[in-house]
Amino acid sequence: MNNIKNHILSTYQLQLLTKIERFQGAFEVTKFQRPALVDDLKQTTIITSSGSSTRIEGAILTDDQVRELLNNGCQINKVSSRSEREVAGYIKALTYIYDHYESLEISEKTIREIHDLLTSELTEDQLPRKQRGAYKDVTNNVIEQNLVTGESKIWVETSPPGPATNTAMEHLVSTYNLLNNDRECHPLILTAGFIVNFLAIHPFRDGNGRLSRLLTGLLLLRHGYLWSQFTSHEKVIEDNKEGYYIALRDTQVTFKSGHSDYDKWLSFFLRVVSTQTEILQSRISQESPASILNENERLIYSVIKANGECKIGFLLEQTNLTRAGLKSLMKRLVDKKIIIREGVGKGTIYRLKPI
């Protein structure tokens, strides 16, 4: 993985990276002013991501069924299907990441812990307990099967179990941390490189694909892309599943030659993250109070947002409205429950309503 720091960005990749960083910069400045929107977006992301990531691997639960499972506390019993068990495990692991990402170092220990959570609801027949949070003890090459002829061939030859996988994972984690600490590589490029190499190793008997997407979320949060928890990386991949597998394969086959070429995977990865910013921006715009206001109302809204608490005299100085016109406008904003009026007479102040 060390050579990813030498990757030269194409014009297309640079455009995507610039777009993502502009969104990141805007998010850092504005954050979210509406706590309820934050909670709603995070809850929606957990549902959408858990459904999408498991469906990529063959699970069949819809988002509505995932929501119902979550609302029921992810209770699993003897008759629960494998799809329900996989989704419940994914929800547990993703919630754990969202709650603890600041303290979760990128280490083999962390990766094993998340895998253990991810697979914790599977039965002994589906995945032996000794293989949860432990590197594989069997070969698990990625096989491509022709559904018409029944013939199969190795799609990606993964690391053999035992010392080879142990060494590969140790090298992957240490190289990532070295590049990260030395700031020799852009964090999004470094994240993309970590994930494609992780999937080439395929260190666990089961759950590698799902785990890779959980690790993507963790890496993005650790690198400061806090908005990533409000928009589903997994959903964008599900919607582009064929391109996802092709980009992985075309990159991973170059690893055997000794001249790793990250171009196709990096383009796909950056496109996914860029799409996430578009989806989140659209959602924020739809939910923003400013989107339902006229020009003068938006001006007053922005002034109060910037200054916290404002008196009518201060607001008059910011507009060309008459006092009567401004008071009428303020009444509309109060009636719409966008701002709050506190106090009486000259002591009256206006501030945004917390939602």
RODREN-494102 format. One record per residue (C-alpha): x, y, z; residue number from 1. Coordinates in nm, 4 decimals, always signed. Each point is the difference from the previous one (the first is absolute). Layout:
REM residues N
+----------+----------+----------+------+
!        u !        v !        w ! resi !
+----------+----------+----------+------+
!        X !        Y !        Z !  NUM !
...
+----------+----------+----------+------+
***
This chain:
REM residues 355
+----------+----------+----------+------+
!        u !        v !        w ! resi !
+----------+----------+----------+------+
!  +0.0000 !  +0.0000 !  +0.0000 !    1 !
!  +0.2959 !  +0.2303 !  +0.0505 !    2 !
!  +0.0129 !  +0.0949 !  -0.3694 !    3 !
!  -0.3444 !  +0.1624 !  +0.0077 !    4 !
!  +0.1689 !  +0.3196 !  +0.1180 !    5 !
!  +0.1579 !  +0.0174 !  -0.3468 !    6 !
!  -0.3320 !  -0.0145 !  -0.1844 !    7 !
!  -0.0398 !  +0.2924 !  -0.2389 !    8 !
!  -0.3570 !  +0.1279 !  -0.0029 !    9 !
!  -0.1764 !  +0.0167 !  -0.3341 !   10 !
!  -0.1885 !  +0.3166 !  -0.0917 !   11 !
!  -0.3257 !  -0.1794 !  +0.0810 !   12 !
!  +0.1229 !  -0.1168 !  +0.3405 !   13 !
!  +0.1281 !  +0.3474 !  +0.0819 !   14 !
!  -0.3398 !  +0.1494 !  -0.0877 !   15 !
!  -0.1753 !  -0.2479 !  +0.2293 !   16 !
!  +0.2464 !  +0.0607 !  +0.2817 !   17 !
!  -0.0397 !  +0.3768 !  -0.0332 !   18 !
!  -0.3796 !  -0.0300 !  +0.0075 !   19 !
!  +0.0100 !  -0.2140 !  +0.3139 !   20 !
!  +0.2413 !  +0.2343 !  +0.1769 !   21 !
!  -0.2143 !  +0.3029 !  -0.0841 !   22 !
!  -0.2968 !  -0.1709 !  +0.1613 !   23 !
!  +0.2196 !  -0.0924 !  +0.2962 !   24 !
!  +0.1060 !  +0.3622 !  +0.0370 !   25 !
!  -0.3571 !  +0.1260 !  -0.0140 !   26 !
!  -0.1088 !  -0.2580 !  +0.2548 !   27 !
!  +0.2819 !  +0.0977 !  +0.2353 !   28 !
!  -0.1170 !  +0.3613 !  -0.0132 !   29 !
!  -0.3746 !  -0.0520 !  +0.0365 !   30 !
!  -0.0352 !  -0.3361 !  +0.1804 !   31 !
!  -0.3652 !  -0.0766 !  +0.0747 !   32 !
!  -0.2263 !  +0.2454 !  +0.1794 !   33 !
!  -0.2875 !  -0.2423 !  +0.0475 !   34 !
!  +0.0618 !  -0.2847 !  +0.2485 !   35 !
!  -0.3173 !  -0.1826 !  -0.1039 !   36 !
!  +0.1201 !  -0.0082 !  -0.3609 !   37 !
!  +0.3337 !  -0.1442 !  +0.1139 !   38 !
!  -0.1705 !  -0.2784 !  +0.1951 !   39 !
!  -0.2361 !  -0.0750 !  -0.2882 !   40 !
!  +0.2785 !  -0.0142 !  -0.2575 !   41 !
!  +0.2153 !  -0.2270 !  +0.2170 !   42 !
!  -0.2911 !  -0.2361 !  +0.0696 !   43 !
!  -0.0870 !  -0.0099 !  -0.3694 !   44 !
!  +0.3628 !  -0.0712 !  -0.0906 !   45 !
!  +0.0198 !  -0.2918 !  +0.2442 !   46 !
!  -0.3136 !  -0.1521 !  -0.1531 !   47 !
!  +0.0981 !  +0.0625 !  -0.3619 !   48 !
!  +0.3622 !  -0.1067 !  +0.0439 !   49 !
!  -0.0857 !  -0.3198 !  +0.1874 !   50 !
!  -0.2551 !  -0.0997 !  -0.2622 !   51 !
!  +0.2166 !  +0.0889 !  -0.2997 !   52 !
!  +0.3256 !  -0.1528 !  +0.1250 !   53 !
!  -0.1598 !  -0.3340 !  +0.0813 !   54 !
!  -0.2030 !  -0.0072 !  -0.3245 !   55 !
!  +0.3246 !  +0.0439 !  -0.1956 !   56 !
!  +0.1042 !  -0.3348 !  +0.1471 !   57 !
!  -0.3347 !  -0.1718 !  -0.0628 !   58 !
!  -0.2246 !  +0.0906 !  +0.2945 !   59 !
!  -0.3625 !  +0.0761 !  -0.0867 !   60 !
!  -0.1346 !  +0.2416 !  +0.2633 !   61 !
!  -0.1511 !  +0.3240 !  -0.1300 !   62 !
!  +0.0695 !  +0.3307 !  +0.1745 !   63 !
!  -0.3497 !  -0.0122 !  +0.1529 !   64 !
!  +0.0775 !  -0.3435 !  +0.1452 !   65 !
!  +0.3355 !  +0.1271 !  +0.1276 !   66 !
!  -0.1781 !  +0.2924 !  +0.1676 !   67 !
!  -0.2462 !  -0.2372 !  +0.1649 !   68 !
!  +0.2859 !  -0.2186 !  +0.1244 !   69 !
!  +0.1773 !  +0.3060 !  +0.1411 !   70 !
!  -0.3155 !  +0.1287 !  +0.1676 !   71 !
!  -0.0392 !  -0.3401 !  +0.1664 !   72 !
!  +0.3465 !  +0.0243 !  +0.1493 !   73 !
!  +0.1560 !  -0.2394 !  -0.2557 !   74 !
!  -0.1379 !  -0.2944 !  +0.1939 !   75 !
!  +0.1144 !  -0.3304 !  -0.1489 !   76 !
!  -0.1492 !  -0.3386 !  +0.0845 !   77 !
!  +0.0294 !  -0.3590 !  -0.1175 !   78 !
!  -0.2240 !  +0.0520 !  -0.3030 !   79 !
!  +0.1701 !  +0.3195 !  -0.1201 !   80 !
!  +0.1256 !  -0.0213 !  -0.3575 !   81 !
!  +0.3634 !  +0.0422 !  -0.1011 !   82 !
!  -0.0893 !  +0.3350 !  -0.1589 !   83 !
!  -0.1414 !  +0.1234 !  +0.3320 !   84 !
!  +0.3087 !  -0.1217 !  +0.1841 !   85 !
!  +0.2366 !  +0.1716 !  -0.2429 !   86 !
!  -0.1935 !  +0.3277 !  +0.0172 !   87 !
!  -0.0155 !  -0.0090 !  +0.3815 !   88 !
!  +0.3764 !  -0.0523 !  +0.0146 !   89 !
!  +0.0612 !  +0.2815 !  -0.2453 !   90 !
!  -0.2156 !  +0.2400 !  +0.2007 !   91 !
!  +0.1921 !  -0.0885 !  +0.3177 !   92 !
!  +0.3374 !  +0.0503 !  -0.1676 !   93 !
!  -0.0944 !  +0.3247 !  -0.1772 !   94 !
!  -0.1525 !  +0.1493 !  +0.3158 !   95 !
!  +0.3150 !  -0.0940 !  +0.1900 !   96 !
!  +0.2121 !  +0.1829 !  -0.2582 !   97 !
!  -0.2193 !  +0.3114 !  +0.0097 !   98 !
!  +0.0128 !  +0.0067 !  +0.3803 !   99 !
!  +0.3718 !  -0.0706 !  +0.0448 !  100 !
!  +0.1880 !  +0.0978 !  -0.3193 !  101 !
!  +0.2066 !  +0.2630 !  +0.1818 !  102 !
!  +0.1607 !  -0.2644 !  +0.2208 !  103 !
!  +0.0210 !  -0.2825 !  -0.2549 !  104 !
!  +0.3548 !  -0.0119 !  -0.1326 !  105 !
!  +0.0609 !  -0.1699 !  -0.3332 !  106 !
!  +0.1484 !  -0.3232 !  +0.1269 !  107 !
!  -0.0422 !  -0.3735 !  -0.0410 !  108 !
!  -0.1686 !  -0.0030 !  +0.3408 !  109 !
!  -0.2626 !  +0.2518 !  -0.1144 !  110 !
!  -0.0616 !  -0.1888 !  -0.3241 !  111 !
!  -0.0472 !  -0.3260 !  +0.1904 !  112 !
!  -0.2379 !  +0.1658 !  +0.2490 !  113 !
!  -0.2196 !  +0.1399 !  -0.2771 !  114 !
!  -0.0063 !  -0.3357 !  -0.1789 !  115 !
!  -0.1042 !  -0.1676 !  +0.3240 !  116 !
!  -0.2919 !  +0.2440 !  +0.0348 !  117 !
!  -0.0916 !  -0.0358 !  -0.3668 !  118 !
!  -0.0280 !  -0.3780 !  +0.0209 !  119 !
!  -0.1217 !  -0.0272 !  +0.3600 !  120 !
!  -0.3577 !  -0.0974 !  -0.0917 !  121 !
!  +0.0903 !  -0.2808 !  -0.2417 !  122 !
!  -0.0595 !  -0.3592 !  +0.1038 !  123 !
!  +0.2792 !  -0.2494 !  +0.0587 !  124 !
!  -0.0847 !  -0.1652 !  -0.3330 !  125 !
!  +0.0142 !  +0.3307 !  -0.1868 !  126 !
!  +0.3353 !  +0.1008 !  +0.1513 !  127 !
!  +0.1721 !  -0.1873 !  +0.2838 !  128 !
!  +0.0453 !  +0.2124 !  +0.3105 !  129 !
!  +0.3772 !  -0.0524 !  -0.0119 !  130 !
!  +0.0052 !  +0.1754 !  -0.3395 !  131 !
!  -0.1714 !  +0.3177 !  +0.1206 !  132 !
!  +0.2643 !  +0.2651 !  +0.0462 !  133 !
!  +0.2685 !  -0.2483 !  -0.1044 !  134 !
!  +0.1835 !  -0.0251 !  -0.3290 !  135 !
!  -0.1113 !  -0.2752 !  -0.2367 !  136 !
!  +0.1016 !  -0.3617 !  +0.0365 !  137 !
!  -0.1108 !  -0.1012 !  -0.3504 !  138 !
!  +0.0739 !  +0.1211 !  -0.3530 !  139 !
!  -0.2575 !  +0.2529 !  -0.1217 !  140 !
!  +0.0901 !  +0.1047 !  -0.3527 !  141 !
!  -0.2682 !  +0.2101 !  -0.1659 !  142 !
!  -0.1709 !  -0.2258 !  -0.2523 !  143 !
!  -0.1884 !  +0.1098 !  -0.3111 !  144 !
!  -0.2634 !  -0.2504 !  -0.1118 !  145 !
!  -0.1712 !  -0.0171 !  -0.3379 !  146 !
!  -0.3681 !  -0.0445 !  +0.0812 !  147 !
!  -0.0669 !  -0.1476 !  -0.3447 !  148 !
!  +0.2761 !  -0.2610 !  -0.0228 !  149 !
!  +0.0644 !  -0.0457 !  +0.3712 !  150 !
!  +0.3724 !  +0.0444 !  -0.0583 !  151 !
!  +0.1974 !  +0.2022 !  +0.2511 !  152 !
!  +0.3370 !  +0.1701 !  +0.0027 !  153 !
!  +0.2073 !  +0.1893 !  +0.2509 !  154 !
!  -0.0888 !  +0.3687 !  -0.0253 !  155 !
!  +0.2465 !  +0.1183 !  +0.2634 !  156 !
!  +0.2633 !  -0.2231 !  +0.1619 !  157 !
!  +0.0065 !  +0.1162 !  +0.3607 !  158 !
!  +0.2718 !  -0.0487 !  +0.2611 !  159 !
!  +0.0284 !  -0.3589 !  +0.1250 !  160 !
!  -0.1085 !  -0.0637 !  +0.3606 !  161 !
!  +0.2594 !  -0.0082 !  +0.2758 !  162 !
!  +0.3325 !  +0.1868 !  -0.0066 !  163 !
!  -0.0620 !  +0.1556 !  -0.3425 !  164 !
!  -0.3210 !  +0.1733 !  +0.1136 !  165 !
!  +0.1504 !  +0.0961 !  +0.3353 !  166 !
!  +0.3001 !  +0.1593 !  -0.1700 !  167 !
!  -0.2124 !  +0.1733 !  -0.2648 !  168 !
!  -0.2299 !  +0.1575 !  +0.2602 !  169 !
!  +0.2895 !  +0.1087 !  +0.2186 !  170 !
!  +0.1632 !  +0.1635 !  -0.3029 !  171 !
!  -0.3243 !  +0.1650 !  -0.1151 !  172 !
!  -0.0732 !  +0.1581 !  +0.3378 !  173 !
!  +0.3576 !  +0.1105 !  +0.0658 !  174 !
!  +0.0349 !  +0.1502 !  -0.3485 !  175 !
!  -0.3286 !  +0.1864 !  +0.0353 !  176 !
!  +0.1035 !  +0.1471 !  +0.3353 !  177 !
!  +0.3454 !  +0.0927 !  -0.1283 !  178 !
!  -0.1401 !  +0.1841 !  -0.3019 !  179 !
!  -0.2674 !  +0.1628 !  +0.2142 !  180 !
!  +0.2412 !  +0.1159 !  +0.2674 !  181 !
!  +0.2458 !  +0.1347 !  -0.2578 !  182 !
!  -0.2837 !  +0.1677 !  -0.1957 !  183 !
!  +0.1513 !  -0.1353 !  -0.3207 !  184 !
!  -0.3354 !  -0.0744 !  -0.1586 !  185 !
!  -0.3365 !  +0.1764 !  -0.0257 !  186 !
!  -0.2382 !  -0.1622 !  +0.2528 !  187 !
!  -0.2591 !  -0.0979 !  -0.2628 !  188 !
!  +0.2642 !  -0.1630 !  -0.2199 !  189 !
!  +0.1441 !  -0.1730 !  +0.3052 !  190 !
!  -0.3468 !  -0.1250 !  +0.1002 !  191 !
!  -0.0677 !  -0.1338 !  -0.3490 !  192 !
!  +0.3362 !  -0.1768 !  -0.0027 !  193 !
!  -0.0591 !  -0.1586 !  +0.3395 !  194 !
!  -0.3395 !  -0.1390 !  -0.1011 !  195 !
!  +0.1022 !  -0.1525 !  -0.3341 !  196 !
!  +0.3029 !  -0.1659 !  +0.1625 !  197 !
!  -0.2101 !  -0.1250 !  +0.2908 !  198 !
!  -0.2409 !  -0.1655 !  -0.2437 !  199 !
!  +0.2888 !  -0.1523 !  -0.1942 !  200 !
!  +0.1193 !  -0.1656 !  +0.3223 !  201 !
!  -0.3552 !  -0.1065 !  +0.1012 !  202 !
!  +0.1248 !  -0.0740 !  +0.3524 !  203 !
!  -0.3185 !  -0.1497 !  +0.1459 !  204 !
!  -0.1916 !  -0.3106 !  -0.0952 !  205 !
!  -0.3221 !  +0.1997 !  -0.0470 !  206 !
!  -0.1135 !  +0.3626 !  +0.0073 !  207 !
!  +0.2958 !  +0.1641 !  -0.1761 !  208 !
!  -0.2129 !  +0.2083 !  -0.2365 !  209 !
!  -0.2277 !  +0.1260 !  +0.2751 !  210 !
!  +0.2969 !  +0.0643 !  +0.2272 !  211 !
!  +0.1804 !  +0.1964 !  -0.2723 !  212 !
!  -0.2928 !  +0.2409 !  -0.0230 !  213 !
!  -0.0118 !  +0.0388 !  +0.3780 !  214 !
!  +0.3731 !  +0.0738 !  -0.0015 !  215 !
!  -0.0552 !  +0.2564 !  -0.2746 !  216 !
!  -0.2425 !  +0.1798 !  +0.2293 !  217 !
!  +0.2463 !  -0.0144 !  +0.2877 !  218 !
!  +0.2879 !  +0.1294 !  -0.2119 !  219 !
!  -0.2041 !  +0.2906 !  -0.1370 !  220 !
!  -0.1033 !  +0.1028 !  +0.3515 !  221 !
!  +0.3541 !  -0.0354 !  +0.1328 !  222 !
!  +0.1223 !  +0.2267 !  -0.2802 !  223 !
!  -0.2496 !  +0.2678 !  +0.0972 !  224 !
!  -0.2719 !  -0.0571 !  -0.2602 !  225 !
!  -0.2669 !  +0.0133 !  +0.2694 !  226 !
!  -0.2799 !  +0.0586 !  -0.2496 !  227 !
!  +0.0522 !  -0.3553 !  -0.1305 !  228 !
!  -0.2153 !  -0.1357 !  +0.2847 !  229 !
!  -0.2986 !  +0.1891 !  -0.1404 !  230 !
!  +0.0053 !  -0.1532 !  -0.3494 !  231 !
!  +0.0329 !  -0.3657 !  -0.0977 !  232 !
!  +0.3204 !  -0.1113 !  -0.1743 !  233 !
!  -0.1466 !  -0.3487 !  -0.0205 !  234 !
!  -0.3136 !  +0.1126 !  -0.1854 !  235 !
!  +0.2015 !  +0.1656 !  -0.2760 !  236 !
!  +0.2018 !  -0.3198 !  -0.0417 !  237 !
!  -0.3160 !  -0.2117 !  -0.0116 !  238 !
!  -0.1350 !  +0.2243 !  -0.2753 !  239 !
!  +0.3259 !  -0.0506 !  -0.1928 !  240 !
!  +0.0727 !  -0.3603 !  +0.0980 !  241 !
!  +0.1320 !  -0.1196 !  -0.3359 !  242 !
!  +0.2426 !  +0.2899 !  -0.0280 !  243 !
!  +0.1097 !  -0.0637 !  +0.3590 !  244 !
!  +0.1056 !  -0.3581 !  -0.0690 !  245 !
!  +0.1636 !  +0.0843 !  -0.3313 !  246 !
!  +0.2041 !  +0.2817 !  +0.1542 !  247 !
!  +0.1128 !  -0.2279 !  +0.2834 !  248 !
!  +0.0946 !  -0.2835 !  -0.2327 !  249 !
!  +0.1809 !  +0.2147 !  -0.2562 !  250 !
!  +0.2086 !  +0.1573 !  +0.2755 !  251 !
!  +0.0672 !  -0.3139 !  +0.2025 !  252 !
!  +0.1269 !  -0.2002 !  -0.2995 !  253 !
!  +0.2822 !  +0.2530 !  -0.0340 !  254 !
!  +0.1265 !  -0.0817 !  +0.3497 !  255 !
!  +0.1382 !  -0.3351 !  -0.1166 !  256 !
!  +0.2172 !  +0.1670 !  -0.2626 !  257 !
!  +0.1853 !  +0.2065 !  +0.2562 !  258 !
!  -0.1080 !  +0.3212 !  -0.1740 !  259 !
!  -0.3204 !  +0.0894 !  +0.1837 !  260 !
!  -0.2306 !  +0.2252 !  -0.2017 !  261 !
!  -0.2618 !  +0.1705 !  +0.2184 !  262 !
!  -0.1517 !  +0.2102 !  -0.2769 !  263 !
!  -0.3342 !  -0.1766 !  -0.0571 !  264 !
!  -0.0760 !  -0.0630 !  +0.3665 !  265 !
!  +0.0974 !  +0.3519 !  +0.1029 !  266 !
!  -0.2264 !  +0.1506 !  -0.2682 !  267 !
!  -0.2889 !  -0.2154 !  +0.1176 !  268 !
!  +0.0615 !  +0.0711 !  +0.3680 !  269 !
!  +0.0222 !  +0.3772 !  -0.0450 !  270 !
!  -0.3122 !  -0.0072 !  -0.2173 !  271 !
!  -0.1898 !  -0.1748 !  +0.2794 !  272 !
!  +0.1131 !  +0.2521 !  +0.2627 !  273 !
!  -0.0786 !  +0.2870 !  -0.2361 !  274 !
!  -0.3499 !  -0.1389 !  -0.0525 !  275 !
!  -0.0411 !  -0.0157 !  +0.3775 !  276 !
!  +0.0655 !  +0.3742 !  +0.0227 !  277 !
!  -0.2603 !  +0.0672 !  -0.2709 !  278 !
!  -0.2626 !  -0.2081 !  +0.1780 !  279 !
!  +0.0677 !  +0.1636 !  +0.3352 !  280 !
!  +0.0017 !  +0.3491 !  -0.1487 !  281 !
!  -0.3379 !  -0.0675 !  -0.1596 !  282 !
!  -0.1412 !  -0.1276 !  +0.3284 !  283 !
!  +0.1309 !  +0.2986 !  +0.1945 !  284 !
!  -0.1453 !  +0.2424 !  -0.2536 !  285 !
!  -0.3398 !  -0.1672 !  +0.0181 !  286 !
!  +0.0009 !  +0.0067 !  +0.3797 !  287 !
!  +0.1363 !  +0.3532 !  +0.0410 !  288 !
!  -0.2565 !  +0.2585 !  +0.1168 !  289 !
!  +0.1561 !  +0.2469 !  -0.2427 !  290 !
!  -0.1257 !  -0.2074 !  -0.2915 !  291 !
!  -0.3628 !  +0.0978 !  +0.0756 !  292 !
!  +0.0619 !  +0.3703 !  +0.0618 !  293 !
!  -0.0246 !  +0.3019 !  -0.2285 !  294 !
!  +0.2951 !  +0.2318 !  -0.0611 !  295 !
!  -0.0571 !  +0.2346 !  +0.2972 !  296 !
!  -0.0777 !  -0.2908 !  +0.2330 !  297 !
!  +0.3202 !  -0.1769 !  -0.1058 !  298 !
!  +0.1984 !  +0.3178 !  +0.0703 !  299 !
!  -0.1394 !  +0.0317 !  +0.3518 !  300 !
!  +0.0474 !  -0.3724 !  +0.0594 !  301 !
!  +0.3681 !  +0.0225 !  -0.1016 !  302 !
!  +0.0603 !  +0.3075 !  +0.2180 !  303 !
!  -0.1477 !  -0.1690 !  +0.3084 !  304 !
!  +0.1882 !  -0.3203 !  -0.0774 !  305 !
!  +0.3279 !  +0.1921 !  -0.0204 !  306 !
!  -0.0562 !  +0.2131 !  +0.3128 !  307 !
!  -0.1889 !  -0.2329 !  +0.2321 !  308 !
!  -0.2397 !  +0.2428 !  +0.1670 !  309 !
!  -0.1221 !  +0.3206 !  -0.1672 !  310 !
!  -0.2194 !  +0.2941 !  +0.0959 !  311 !
!  -0.2367 !  +0.1667 !  -0.2456 !  312 !
!  +0.2186 !  +0.3110 !  -0.0252 !  313 !
!  +0.3021 !  -0.2015 !  -0.1084 !  314 !
!  -0.2060 !  -0.1890 !  -0.2563 !  315 !
!  -0.1361 !  +0.3266 !  -0.1429 !  316 !
!  +0.3569 !  +0.1104 !  -0.0698 !  317 !
!  +0.0533 !  -0.3122 !  -0.2131 !  318 !
!  -0.2997 !  +0.0575 !  -0.2318 !  319 !
!  -0.1859 !  +0.2631 !  -0.1973 !  320 !
!  -0.3287 !  -0.0963 !  +0.1656 !  321 !
!  -0.2156 !  +0.2329 !  +0.2043 !  322 !
!  -0.0451 !  -0.0781 !  +0.3694 !  323 !
!  -0.3606 !  -0.1054 !  -0.0697 !  324 !
!  +0.1112 !  -0.2197 !  -0.2907 !  325 !
!  +0.2748 !  -0.1606 !  +0.2064 !  326 !
!  -0.2343 !  -0.0699 !  +0.2907 !  327 !
!  -0.2442 !  -0.1659 !  -0.2398 !  328 !
!  +0.2835 !  -0.2108 !  -0.1419 !  329 !
!  +0.1186 !  -0.0982 !  +0.3491 !  330 !
!  -0.3517 !  -0.1076 !  +0.0926 !  331 !
!  -0.0075 !  -0.2299 !  -0.3052 !  332 !
!  +0.3307 !  -0.1603 !  +0.0991 !  333 !
!  -0.1239 !  -0.0505 !  +0.3550 !  334 !
!  -0.3260 !  -0.1509 !  -0.1285 !  335 !
!  +0.1989 !  -0.2341 !  -0.2247 !  336 !
!  +0.1940 !  -0.1055 !  +0.3124 !  337 !
!  +0.3286 !  +0.0928 !  -0.1648 !  338 !
!  +0.0957 !  +0.2661 !  +0.2571 !  339 !
!  -0.0909 !  +0.0639 !  +0.3632 !  340 !
!  -0.1096 !  +0.3331 !  +0.1479 !  341 !
!  +0.1014 !  +0.0598 !  +0.3611 !  342 !
!  -0.0633 !  +0.2971 !  +0.2278 !  343 !
!  -0.2207 !  +0.3060 !  -0.0418 !  344 !
!  +0.0423 !  +0.3558 !  -0.1174 !  345 !
!  +0.3522 !  +0.1262 !  -0.0570 !  346 !
!  +0.1365 !  -0.3144 !  +0.1625 !  347 !
!  -0.1474 !  -0.2298 !  -0.2668 !  348 !
!  +0.2550 !  -0.2277 !  -0.1664 !  349 !
!  -0.0286 !  -0.2465 !  -0.2855 !  350 !
!  +0.1993 !  -0.3193 !  -0.0456 !  351 !
!  -0.0191 !  -0.3154 !  -0.2100 !  352 !
!  -0.2269 !  -0.2705 !  +0.1327 !  353 !
!  +0.2009 !  -0.3129 !  +0.0939 !  354 !
!  -0.1429 !  -0.3033 !  -0.1787 !  355 !
+----------+----------+----------+------+
***
